[in-house]
Structure formats: structure tokens, C-alpha cells
Amino acid sequence: MITRRNLMATSAAAVVGTLQPEPSAARPRAHALPLRAPLRVRNLHAFPSHSGRLILASDGDFEPRKLIRRDVLNAVFGEGTDRVLGQPDHWEMIDAGWFGDEDLYLPTGFDDPAYLDWCEYYDPRVQAHDLLFGFVEDEHMWWGGGEIPEVGLVFMRHPQSPRLVTAHFTDWSGLVRLEKYLAERTQWLTLDPVIRETPPSLR
């Protein structure tokens, strides 16, 4: 039975392909299966925001990474492939050496749908929020947010576009309590209790 507490792991597992080709230094042949990003443990950490809040972030990059060009994806894997692959799938194939720099581009600017997609789903602050939000019980949810009162963690939707949602502590001591809270409830999320410096791109 799917519950709020295992929804994150169940949902993540559902999008992982059952066929995983072995990585190869050679570019894949036309119409081969794309290499999909596997389900993996995600690591969270915290840093102080400019307003003094302690914000949580995932282990992702604070700037967008290069993606495989749409025309290249469709030429190699078949028309429409670009519409079914997520950005982590792009990064998996790039890291495996399937595509060279001439096949890639960097998403930038609000007129680029891929950049907006990164802001709304892969920004480390947004990822941390989304990974943790499944632990919020119904009685602690409200429009645009929620909280895990046991650890003093508050979820907030910021009034801006593209989507920005964050998870922050009402008391910095909640960081250690959240580490224990996660260890008791999931194997898919870990937390580094050491506060890090604010990322340069957010200063």
C-alpha cells in the first residue's frame, strides 16, 4: 500500500526504466534505448540564506548542467524521445560518455523551457523540498506549504515564477533532529548535519 511516507520512493522507482544498457564510451547506435537515470540515495545539506533562515538543498548542482540537444536525441533514439526523457536522463548519458560536447547545449534564460524546467524541479532547494514534502502529515498541510513540527521544518511556496519552493528550519537545532527523523523513516534520503556555506550563485 502506498502511503505518504513511502510515496517518494515508490514514485521514483516507477520512473526508472527496467532495461539499463551498459554505459559505453561509444555513441549509441540509432534507435538504441536511452540510458535512464537510476533510483539512488539522495543526500541533503543545509546552508544559511540571506534572510538568516537555514535552507535545505539536495546534492544537485546550483547551476543548470548541459543537456543533449533535442535534434540529436531524436536522431539517435527516434522522434519524440526528447519529450519523454527527464534532465537526469540527459546527465546520465552525458556522464557515461555517450555524447560529446558538440551534441550538448546549456539551458539559459526564461525563454528556454529546459531552463524553466530546471528551475522548477532540479534546483537543489526545490529538490530538497519535493523529496521531503511526502513526510508532511495531512493535518500539518495548508495551501502553499506545510510543516514537520517534530523537527521545526517549514515548507514554503514563494510568490514567483518559475516555481520556487523551499524547506527551512524555524530553529537551527532542528537539523540534528531531522537527521534522526529521516534515518528512522527512509533509506532514500540522508542528511549532512554540518551547515555549509551559502552557494556563490545565491549570495
Secondary structure as UniProt FT lines:
FT   TURN            4..6
FT   HELIX           7..14
FT   TURN            30..31
FT   STRAND          42..48
FT   TURN            50..51
FT   STRAND          54..57
FT   STRAND          67..68
FT   HELIX           70..77
FT   TURN            79..80
FT   HELIX           81..84
FT   HELIX           87..95
FT   TURN            96..97
FT   HELIX           101..103
FT   STRAND          104..105
FT   TURN            110..111
FT   HELIX           113..117
FT   HELIX           118..122
FT   HELIX           124..133
FT   TURN            134..135
FT   HELIX           138..140
FT   STRAND          141..142
FT   TURN            143..144
FT   STRAND          145..148
FT   TURN            149..152
FT   STRAND          153..157
FT   STRAND          165..169
FT   TURN            172..173
FT   HELIX           174..183
FT   TURN            184..185
FT   STRAND          189..195
FT   HELIX           200..202
//
